[in-house]
């Protein structure tokens, strides 16, 4: 029995299981932090973010 292969397969399996959990945990954590930050600034809805966007001041204004 080759113990080096057993150890390698163990780590491959562990990474196979825990990498997606870690990745999606980070994604959900960033999303949650942004929601919390937006609520603290008084902006409940993501649609309101365009009103405060720094790019908005750089857009040419249309004269109607």
Protein Blocks (a to p, Z undefined) as FASTA:
>chain_A
ZZklmmmmmmmmmmmmmmmmmmmmmmmmmmmmmmmmmmmnopabfklmmmmgmklmmpcc
ddZZ
